[in-house]
Amino acid sequence: MFATVNRDEDSEPLEFPEAVPRPGDPPEAGPDAGPPKHTGTSAGSPTAEELTRFFL
């Protein structure tokens, strides 16, 4: 975004950046795959108690 602000108005737009894989995303998920499907809680998901302690 910063690079496009200081460019000439008539210049070609920059290429869209490549998506960076995030921890927990399946390897086949790409930028066009949409949001991940939730299939219940995973082993790494925080419990309700952990979330309460985190946010309070």
N, CA, C, O and CB atoms as a CASP TS submission, in Angstrom:
PFRMAT TS
TARGET T0000
AUTHOR 0000-0000-0000
METHOD Language model
MODEL 1
PARENT N/A
ATOM      1  N   MET     1       0.829  -1.177   0.000  1.00  0.00           N
ATOM      2  CA  MET     1       0.000   0.000   0.000  1.00  0.00           C
ATOM      3  C   MET     1       0.879   1.249   0.000  1.00  0.00           C
ATOM      4  O   MET     1       0.624   2.185  -0.757  1.00  0.00           O
ATOM      5  CB  MET     1      -0.946  -0.007   1.206  1.00  0.00           C
ATOM      6  N   PHE     2       1.899   1.269   0.832  1.00  0.00           N
ATOM      7  CA  PHE     2       2.774   2.433   0.921  1.00  0.00           C
ATOM      8  C   PHE     2       3.464   2.700  -0.416  1.00  0.00           C
ATOM      9  O   PHE     2       3.617   3.852  -0.823  1.00  0.00           O
ATOM     10  CB  PHE     2       3.819   2.233   2.026  1.00  0.00           C
ATOM     11  N   ALA     3       3.878   1.633  -1.093  1.00  0.00           N
ATOM     12  CA  ALA     3       4.589   1.797  -2.356  1.00  0.00           C
ATOM     13  C   ALA     3       3.688   2.407  -3.426  1.00  0.00           C
ATOM     14  O   ALA     3       4.175   3.141  -4.285  1.00  0.00           O
ATOM     15  CB  ALA     3       5.133   0.455  -2.834  1.00  0.00           C
ATOM     16  N   THR     4       2.404   2.126  -3.395  1.00  0.00           N
ATOM     17  CA  THR     4       1.510   2.665  -4.414  1.00  0.00           C
ATOM     18  C   THR     4       1.135   4.115  -4.149  1.00  0.00           C
ATOM     19  O   THR     4       0.769   4.828  -5.083  1.00  0.00           O
ATOM     20  CB  THR     4       0.261   1.827  -4.498  1.00  0.00           C
ATOM     21  N   VAL     5       1.215   4.568  -2.916  1.00  0.00           N
ATOM     22  CA  VAL     5       0.858   5.945  -2.581  1.00  0.00           C
ATOM     23  C   VAL     5       1.820   6.931  -3.230  1.00  0.00           C
ATOM     24  O   VAL     5       1.397   7.992  -3.691  1.00  0.00           O
ATOM     25  CB  VAL     5       0.847   6.142  -1.063  1.00  0.00           C
ATOM     26  N   ASN     6       3.082   6.606  -3.272  1.00  0.00           N
ATOM     27  CA  ASN     6       4.095   7.537  -3.772  1.00  0.00           C
ATOM     28  C   ASN     6       4.446   7.318  -5.239  1.00  0.00           C
ATOM     29  O   ASN     6       5.494   7.777  -5.693  1.00  0.00           O
ATOM     30  CB  ASN     6       5.340   7.420  -2.944  1.00  0.00           C
ATOM     31  N   ARG     7       3.598   6.634  -5.983  1.00  0.00           N
ATOM     32  CA  ARG     7       3.851   6.384  -7.403  1.00  0.00           C
ATOM     33  C   ARG     7       3.132   7.417  -8.256  1.00  0.00           C
ATOM     34  O   ARG     7       2.195   8.073  -7.802  1.00  0.00           O
ATOM     35  CB  ARG     7       3.405   4.963  -7.797  1.00  0.00           C
ATOM     36  N   ASP     8       3.581   7.551  -9.493  1.00  0.00           N
ATOM     37  CA  ASP     8       2.943   8.438 -10.457  1.00  0.00           C
ATOM     38  C   ASP     8       1.545   7.897 -10.777  1.00  0.00           C
ATOM     39  O   ASP     8       1.354   6.684 -10.869  1.00  0.00           O
ATOM     40  CB  ASP     8       3.806   8.568 -11.755  1.00  0.00           C
ATOM     41  N   GLU     9       0.585   8.781 -10.943  1.00  0.00           N
ATOM     42  CA  GLU     9      -0.793   8.360 -11.211  1.00  0.00           C
ATOM     43  C   GLU     9      -0.924   7.564 -12.502  1.00  0.00           C
ATOM     44  O   GLU     9      -1.798   6.704 -12.614  1.00  0.00           O
ATOM     45  CB  GLU     9      -1.697   9.566 -11.272  1.00  0.00           C
ATOM     46  N   ASP    10      -0.067   7.842 -13.472  1.00  0.00           N
ATOM     47  CA  ASP    10      -0.161   7.185 -14.774  1.00  0.00           C
ATOM     48  C   ASP    10       0.606   5.871 -14.850  1.00  0.00           C
ATOM     49  O   ASP    10       0.525   5.179 -15.865  1.00  0.00           O
ATOM     50  CB  ASP    10       0.339   8.107 -15.838  1.00  0.00           C
ATOM     51  N   SER    11       1.342   5.510 -13.813  1.00  0.00           N
ATOM     52  CA  SER    11       2.137   4.285 -13.868  1.00  0.00           C
ATOM     53  C   SER    11       1.257   3.058 -13.686  1.00  0.00           C
ATOM     54  O   SER    11       0.143   3.146 -13.169  1.00  0.00           O
ATOM     55  CB  SER    11       3.232   4.309 -12.801  1.00  0.00           C
ATOM     56  N   GLU    12       1.768   1.922 -14.114  1.00  0.00           N
ATOM     57  CA  GLU    12       1.053   0.648 -13.986  1.00  0.00           C
ATOM     58  C   GLU    12       0.953   0.267 -12.505  1.00  0.00           C
ATOM     59  O   GLU    12       1.888   0.511 -11.743  1.00  0.00           O
ATOM     60  CB  GLU    12       1.772  -0.479 -14.799  1.00  0.00           C
ATOM     61  N   PRO    13      -0.169  -0.327 -12.091  1.00  0.00           N
ATOM     62  CA  PRO    13      -0.278  -0.754 -10.685  1.00  0.00           C
ATOM     63  C   PRO    13       0.675  -1.910 -10.388  1.00  0.00           C
ATOM     64  O   PRO    13       1.016  -2.705 -11.264  1.00  0.00           O
ATOM     65  CB  PRO    13      -1.726  -1.171 -10.357  1.00  0.00           C
ATOM     66  N   LEU    14       1.084  -1.975  -9.141  1.00  0.00           N
ATOM     67  CA  LEU    14       1.971  -3.050  -8.713  1.00  0.00           C
ATOM     68  C   LEU    14       1.200  -4.363  -8.649  1.00  0.00           C
ATOM     69  O   LEU    14      -0.023  -4.375  -8.501  1.00  0.00           O
ATOM     70  CB  LEU    14       2.606  -2.724  -7.343  1.00  0.00           C
ATOM     71  N   GLU    15       1.936  -5.472  -8.762  1.00  0.00           N
ATOM     72  CA  GLU    15       1.315  -6.788  -8.657  1.00  0.00           C
ATOM     73  C   GLU    15       0.840  -7.025  -7.230  1.00  0.00           C
ATOM     74  O   GLU    15       1.455  -6.564  -6.269  1.00  0.00           O
ATOM     75  CB  GLU    15       2.299  -7.895  -9.090  1.00  0.00           C
ATOM     76  N   PHE    16      -0.267  -7.753  -7.112  1.00  0.00           N
ATOM     77  CA  PHE    16      -0.793  -8.084  -5.800  1.00  0.00           C
ATOM     78  C   PHE    16       0.184  -9.032  -5.109  1.00  0.00           C
ATOM     79  O   PHE    16       0.679  -9.961  -5.747  1.00  0.00           O
ATOM     80  CB  PHE    16      -2.210  -8.718  -5.907  1.00  0.00           C
ATOM     81  N   PRO    17       0.477  -8.824  -3.819  1.00  0.00           N
ATOM     82  CA  PRO    17       1.449  -9.689  -3.139  1.00  0.00           C
ATOM     83  C   PRO    17       0.938 -11.120  -3.003  1.00  0.00           C
ATOM     84  O   PRO    17      -0.267 -11.362  -2.943  1.00  0.00           O
ATOM     85  CB  PRO    17       1.779  -9.128  -1.760  1.00  0.00           C
ATOM     86  N   GLU    18       1.871 -12.054  -2.956  1.00  0.00           N
ATOM     87  CA  GLU    18       1.533 -13.460  -2.791  1.00  0.00           C
ATOM     88  C   GLU    18       1.150 -13.717  -1.339  1.00  0.00           C
ATOM     89  O   GLU    18       1.780 -13.186  -0.424  1.00  0.00           O
ATOM     90  CB  GLU    18       2.712 -14.369  -3.220  1.00  0.00           C
ATOM     91  N   ALA    19       0.134 -14.518  -1.131  1.00  0.00           N
ATOM     92  CA  ALA    19      -0.345 -14.809   0.221  1.00  0.00           C
ATOM     93  C   ALA    19       0.706 -15.582   1.007  1.00  0.00           C
ATOM     94  O   ALA    19       1.391 -16.450   0.467  1.00  0.00           O
ATOM     95  CB  ALA    19      -1.661 -15.605   0.169  1.00  0.00           C
ATOM     96  N   VAL    20       0.823 -15.254   2.285  1.00  0.00           N
ATOM     97  CA  VAL    20       1.766 -15.923   3.172  1.00  0.00           C
ATOM     98  C   VAL    20       1.003 -17.017   3.919  1.00  0.00           C
ATOM     99  O   VAL    20      -0.045 -16.738   4.502  1.00  0.00           O
ATOM    100  CB  VAL    20       2.439 -14.907   4.170  1.00  0.00           C
ATOM    101  N   PRO    21       1.504 -18.255   3.916  1.00  0.00           N
ATOM    102  CA  PRO    21       0.794 -19.314   4.646  1.00  0.00           C
ATOM    103  C   PRO    21       0.786 -19.024   6.146  1.00  0.00           C
ATOM    104  O   PRO    21       1.769 -18.536   6.705  1.00  0.00           O
ATOM    105  CB  PRO    21       1.444 -20.691   4.374  1.00  0.00           C
ATOM    106  N   ARG    22      -0.326 -19.329   6.775  1.00  0.00           N
ATOM    107  CA  ARG    22      -0.468 -19.092   8.205  1.00  0.00           C
ATOM    108  C   ARG    22      -0.444 -20.411   8.942  1.00  0.00           C
ATOM    109  O   ARG    22      -0.864 -21.434   8.401  1.00  0.00           O
ATOM    110  CB  ARG    22      -1.762 -18.324   8.513  1.00  0.00           C
ATOM    111  N   PRO    23       0.046 -20.400  10.184  1.00  0.00           N
ATOM    112  CA  PRO    23       0.056 -21.636  10.970  1.00  0.00           C
ATOM    113  C   PRO    23      -1.350 -22.185  11.125  1.00  0.00           C
ATOM    114  O   PRO    23      -2.287 -21.440  11.411  1.00  0.00           O
ATOM    115  CB  PRO    23       0.683 -21.395  12.348  1.00  0.00           C
ATOM    116  N   GLY    24      -1.495 -23.471  10.939  1.00  0.00           N
ATOM    117  CA  GLY    24      -2.781 -24.116  11.092  1.00  0.00           C
ATOM    118  C   GLY    24      -3.562 -24.246   9.803  1.00  0.00           C
ATOM    119  O   GLY    24      -4.513 -25.025   9.745  1.00  0.00           O
ATOM    120  N   ASP    25      -3.191 -23.503   8.754  1.00  0.00           N
ATOM    121  CA  ASP    25      -3.866 -23.631   7.469  1.00  0.00           C
ATOM    122  C   ASP    25      -3.400 -24.902   6.783  1.00  0.00           C
ATOM    123  O   ASP    25      -2.215 -25.232   6.825  1.00  0.00           O
ATOM    124  CB  ASP    25      -3.602 -22.399   6.575  1.00  0.00           C
ATOM    125  N   PRO    26      -4.319 -25.617   6.153  1.00  0.00           N
ATOM    126  CA  PRO    26      -3.892 -26.800   5.402  1.00  0.00           C
ATOM    127  C   PRO    26      -3.027 -26.381   4.217  1.00  0.00           C
ATOM    128  O   PRO    26      -3.232 -25.300   3.666  1.00  0.00           O
ATOM    129  CB  PRO    26      -5.117 -27.615   4.915  1.00  0.00           C
ATOM    130  N   PRO    27      -2.074 -27.201   3.815  1.00  0.00           N
ATOM    131  CA  PRO    27      -1.152 -26.820   2.751  1.00  0.00           C
ATOM    132  C   PRO    27      -1.848 -26.516   1.424  1.00  0.00           C
ATOM    133  O   PRO    27      -1.345 -25.695   0.657  1.00  0.00           O
ATOM    134  CB  PRO    27      -0.146 -27.913   2.546  1.00  0.00           C
ATOM    135  N   GLU    28      -2.988 -27.150   1.126  1.00  0.00           N
ATOM    136  CA  GLU    28      -3.643 -26.918  -0.144  1.00  0.00           C
ATOM    137  C   GLU    28      -4.476 -25.639  -0.158  1.00  0.00           C
ATOM    138  O   GLU    28      -4.964 -25.240  -1.214  1.00  0.00           O
ATOM    139  CB  GLU    28      -4.510 -28.089  -0.481  1.00  0.00           C
ATOM    140  N   ALA    29      -4.646 -24.991   0.990  1.00  0.00           N
ATOM    141  CA  ALA    29      -5.436 -23.768   1.038  1.00  0.00           C
ATOM    142  C   ALA    29      -4.646 -22.623   0.424  1.00  0.00           C
ATOM    143  O   ALA    29      -3.542 -22.304   0.866  1.00  0.00           O
ATOM    144  CB  ALA    29      -5.841 -23.431   2.488  1.00  0.00           C
ATOM    145  N   GLY    30      -5.213 -22.022  -0.580  1.00  0.00           N
ATOM    146  CA  GLY    30      -4.594 -20.886  -1.241  1.00  0.00           C
ATOM    147  C   GLY    30      -5.440 -19.644  -1.053  1.00  0.00           C
ATOM    148  O   GLY    30      -6.427 -19.684  -0.319  1.00  0.00           O
ATOM    149  N   PRO    31      -5.087 -18.553  -1.690  1.00  0.00           N
ATOM    150  CA  PRO    31      -5.843 -17.320  -1.514  1.00  0.00           C
ATOM    151  C   PRO    31      -7.272 -17.428  -2.042  1.00  0.00           C
ATOM    152  O   PRO    31      -8.137 -16.672  -1.599  1.00  0.00           O
ATOM    153  CB  PRO    31      -5.132 -16.181  -2.203  1.00  0.00           C
ATOM    154  N   ASP    32      -7.549 -18.350  -2.982  1.00  0.00           N
ATOM    155  CA  ASP    32      -8.887 -18.506  -3.542  1.00  0.00           C
ATOM    156  C   ASP    32      -9.676 -19.610  -2.854  1.00  0.00           C
ATOM    157  O   ASP    32     -10.809 -19.882  -3.252  1.00  0.00           O
ATOM    158  CB  ASP    32      -8.797 -18.791  -5.021  1.00  0.00           C
ATOM    159  N   ALA    33      -9.116 -20.253  -1.839  1.00  0.00           N
ATOM    160  CA  ALA    33      -9.764 -21.389  -1.193  1.00  0.00           C
ATOM    161  C   ALA    33     -10.895 -20.974  -0.266  1.00  0.00           C
ATOM    162  O   ALA    33     -11.738 -21.803   0.077  1.00  0.00           O
ATOM    163  CB  ALA    33      -8.749 -22.184  -0.422  1.00  0.00           C
ATOM    164  N   GLY    34     -10.934 -19.719   0.146  1.00  0.00           N
ATOM    165  CA  GLY    34     -11.976 -19.257   1.047  1.00  0.00           C
ATOM    166  C   GLY    34     -11.609 -19.536   2.484  1.00  0.00           C
ATOM    167  O   GLY    34     -10.513 -20.019   2.770  1.00  0.00           O
ATOM    168  N   PRO    35     -12.530 -19.233   3.397  1.00  0.00           N
ATOM    169  CA  PRO    35     -12.226 -19.453   4.810  1.00  0.00           C
ATOM    170  C   PRO    35     -12.128 -20.939   5.134  1.00  0.00           C
ATOM    171  O   PRO    35     -12.779 -21.759   4.486  1.00  0.00           O
ATOM    172  CB  PRO    35     -13.287 -18.798   5.689  1.00  0.00           C
ATOM    173  N   PRO    36     -11.319 -21.290   6.132  1.00  0.00           N
ATOM    174  CA  PRO    36     -11.171 -22.700   6.492  1.00  0.00           C
ATOM    175  C   PRO    36     -12.473 -23.249   7.052  1.00  0.00           C
ATOM    176  O   PRO    36     -13.240 -22.529   7.693  1.00  0.00           O
ATOM    177  CB  PRO    36     -10.038 -22.882   7.511  1.00  0.00           C
ATOM    178  N   LYS    37     -12.714 -24.519   6.807  1.00  0.00           N
ATOM    179  CA  LYS    37     -13.908 -25.192   7.308  1.00  0.00           C
ATOM    180  C   LYS    37     -13.623 -25.676   8.728  1.00  0.00           C
ATOM    181  O   LYS    37     -12.588 -26.292   8.982  1.00  0.00           O
ATOM    182  CB  LYS    37     -14.325 -26.383   6.375  1.00  0.00           C
ATOM    183  N   HIS    38     -14.540 -25.398   9.648  1.00  0.00           N
ATOM    184  CA  HIS    38     -14.368 -25.838  11.029  1.00  0.00           C
ATOM    185  C   HIS    38     -15.013 -27.200  11.193  1.00  0.00           C
ATOM    186  O   HIS    38     -16.185 -27.392  10.872  1.00  0.00           O
ATOM    187  CB  HIS    38     -14.976 -24.815  12.028  1.00  0.00           C
ATOM    188  N   THR    39     -14.235 -28.138  11.695  1.00  0.00           N
ATOM    189  CA  THR    39     -14.742 -29.496  11.911  1.00  0.00           C
ATOM    190  C   THR    39     -14.721 -29.834  13.389  1.00  0.00           C
ATOM    191  O   THR    39     -14.441 -30.975  13.759  1.00  0.00           O
ATOM    192  CB  THR    39     -13.915 -30.524  11.116  1.00  0.00           C
ATOM    193  N   GLY    40     -15.011 -28.862  14.239  1.00  0.00           N
ATOM    194  CA  GLY    40     -14.970 -29.107  15.677  1.00  0.00           C
ATOM    195  C   GLY    40     -13.711 -28.496  16.252  1.00  0.00           C
ATOM    196  O   GLY    40     -12.987 -27.783  15.556  1.00  0.00           O
ATOM    197  N   THR    41     -13.450 -28.765  17.501  1.00  0.00           N
ATOM    198  CA  THR    41     -12.267 -28.209  18.136  1.00  0.00           C
ATOM    199  C   THR    41     -11.060 -29.075  17.837  1.00  0.00           C
ATOM    200  O   THR    41     -11.152 -30.302  17.825  1.00  0.00           O
ATOM    201  CB  THR    41     -12.471 -28.078  19.647  1.00  0.00           C
ATOM    202  N   SER    42      -9.963 -28.453  17.604  1.00  0.00           N
ATOM    203  CA  SER    42      -8.726 -29.196  17.376  1.00  0.00           C
ATOM    204  C   SER    42      -7.933 -29.255  18.673  1.00  0.00           C
ATOM    205  O   SER    42      -8.274 -28.589  19.650  1.00  0.00           O
ATOM    206  CB  SER    42      -7.883 -28.546  16.245  1.00  0.00           C
ATOM    207  N   ALA    43      -6.895 -30.041  18.674  1.00  0.00           N
ATOM    208  CA  ALA    43      -6.094 -30.224  19.885  1.00  0.00           C
ATOM    209  C   ALA    43      -5.430 -28.919  20.318  1.00  0.00           C
ATOM    210  O   ALA    43      -5.154 -28.739  21.504  1.00  0.00           O
ATOM    211  CB  ALA    43      -5.031 -31.299  19.658  1.00  0.00           C
ATOM    212  N   GLY    44      -5.169 -28.009  19.385  1.00  0.00           N
ATOM    213  CA  GLY    44      -4.496 -26.762  19.721  1.00  0.00           C
ATOM    214  C   GLY    44      -5.439 -25.623  20.052  1.00  0.00           C
ATOM    215  O   GLY    44      -4.971 -24.526  20.356  1.00  0.00           O
ATOM    216  N   SER    45      -6.746 -25.833  20.007  1.00  0.00           N
ATOM    217  CA  SER    45      -7.709 -24.784  20.296  1.00  0.00           C
ATOM    218  C   SER    45      -7.767 -24.505  21.791  1.00  0.00           C
ATOM    219  O   SER    45      -7.711 -25.427  22.605  1.00  0.00           O
ATOM    220  CB  SER    45      -9.092 -25.168  19.773  1.00  0.00           C
ATOM    221  N   PRO    46      -7.880 -23.223  22.149  1.00  0.00           N
ATOM    222  CA  PRO    46      -7.981 -22.902  23.578  1.00  0.00           C
ATOM    223  C   PRO    46      -9.357 -23.273  24.122  1.00  0.00           C
ATOM    224  O   PRO    46     -10.349 -23.273  23.393  1.00  0.00           O
ATOM    225  CB  PRO    46      -7.705 -21.406  23.816  1.00  0.00           C
ATOM    226  N   THR    47      -9.398 -23.583  25.390  1.00  0.00           N
ATOM    227  CA  THR    47     -10.659 -23.901  26.050  1.00  0.00           C
ATOM    228  C   THR    47     -11.378 -22.596  26.392  1.00  0.00           C
ATOM    229  O   THR    47     -10.794 -21.516  26.303  1.00  0.00           O
ATOM    230  CB  THR    47     -10.420 -24.761  27.333  1.00  0.00           C
ATOM    231  N   ALA    48     -12.635 -22.703  26.779  1.00  0.00           N
ATOM    232  CA  ALA    48     -13.408 -21.520  27.167  1.00  0.00           C
ATOM    233  C   ALA    48     -12.757 -20.830  28.365  1.00  0.00           C
ATOM    234  O   ALA    48     -12.737 -19.602  28.446  1.00  0.00           O
ATOM    235  CB  ALA    48     -14.869 -21.908  27.498  1.00  0.00           C
ATOM    236  N   GLU    49     -12.237 -21.612  29.276  1.00  0.00           N
ATOM    237  CA  GLU    49     -11.573 -21.041  30.456  1.00  0.00           C
ATOM    238  C   GLU    49     -10.321 -20.265  30.060  1.00  0.00           C
ATOM    239  O   GLU    49     -10.083 -19.176  30.582  1.00  0.00           O
ATOM    240  CB  GLU    49     -11.208 -22.151  31.458  1.00  0.00           C
ATOM    241  N   GLU    50      -9.529 -20.799  29.158  1.00  0.00           N
ATOM    242  CA  GLU    50      -8.323 -20.113  28.692  1.00  0.00           C
ATOM    243  C   GLU    50      -8.664 -18.805  27.973  1.00  0.00           C
ATOM    244  O   GLU    50      -7.968 -17.802  28.134  1.00  0.00           O
ATOM    245  CB  GLU    50      -7.522 -21.028  27.760  1.00  0.00           C
ATOM    246  N   LEU    51      -9.726 -18.822  27.189  1.00  0.00           N
ATOM    247  CA  LEU    51     -10.145 -17.612  26.506  1.00  0.00           C
ATOM    248  C   LEU    51     -10.622 -16.558  27.496  1.00  0.00           C
ATOM    249  O   LEU    51     -10.325 -15.373  27.341  1.00  0.00           O
ATOM    250  CB  LEU    51     -11.243 -17.927  25.505  1.00  0.00           C
ATOM    251  N   THR    52     -11.360 -16.989  28.508  1.00  0.00           N
ATOM    252  CA  THR    52     -11.827 -16.048  29.526  1.00  0.00           C
ATOM    253  C   THR    52     -10.661 -15.401  30.238  1.00  0.00           C
ATOM    254  O   THR    52     -10.657 -14.185  30.433  1.00  0.00           O
ATOM    255  CB  THR    52     -12.730 -16.749  30.534  1.00  0.00           C
ATOM    256  N   ARG    53      -9.667 -16.188  30.632  1.00  0.00           N
ATOM    257  CA  ARG    53      -8.486 -15.631  31.302  1.00  0.00           C
ATOM    258  C   ARG    53      -7.728 -14.686  30.384  1.00  0.00           C
ATOM    259  O   ARG    53      -7.197 -13.678  30.851  1.00  0.00           O
ATOM    260  CB  ARG    53      -7.558 -16.753  31.774  1.00  0.00           C
ATOM    261  N   PHE    54      -7.664 -14.980  29.103  1.00  0.00           N
ATOM    262  CA  PHE    54      -6.922 -14.156  28.163  1.00  0.00           C
ATOM    263  C   PHE    54      -7.579 -12.781  28.001  1.00  0.00           C
ATOM    264  O   PHE    54      -6.896 -11.756  27.999  1.00  0.00           O
ATOM    265  CB  PHE    54      -6.820 -14.862  26.806  1.00  0.00           C
ATOM    266  N   PHE    55      -8.902 -12.767  27.867  1.00  0.00           N
ATOM    267  CA  PHE    55      -9.587 -11.521  27.566  1.00  0.00           C
ATOM    268  C   PHE    55      -9.932 -10.702  28.806  1.00  0.00           C
ATOM    269  O   PHE    55     -10.280  -9.528  28.680  1.00  0.00           O
ATOM    270  CB  PHE    55     -10.833 -11.812  26.801  1.00  0.00           C
ATOM    271  N   LEU    56      -9.847 -11.282  29.992  1.00  0.00           N
ATOM    272  CA  LEU    56     -10.163 -10.515  31.199  1.00  0.00           C
ATOM    273  C   LEU    56      -8.961 -10.060  31.929  1.00  0.00           C
ATOM    274  O   LEU    56      -9.078  -9.405  32.965  1.00  0.00           O
ATOM    275  CB  LEU    56     -10.999 -11.308  32.112  1.00  0.00           C
TER
END
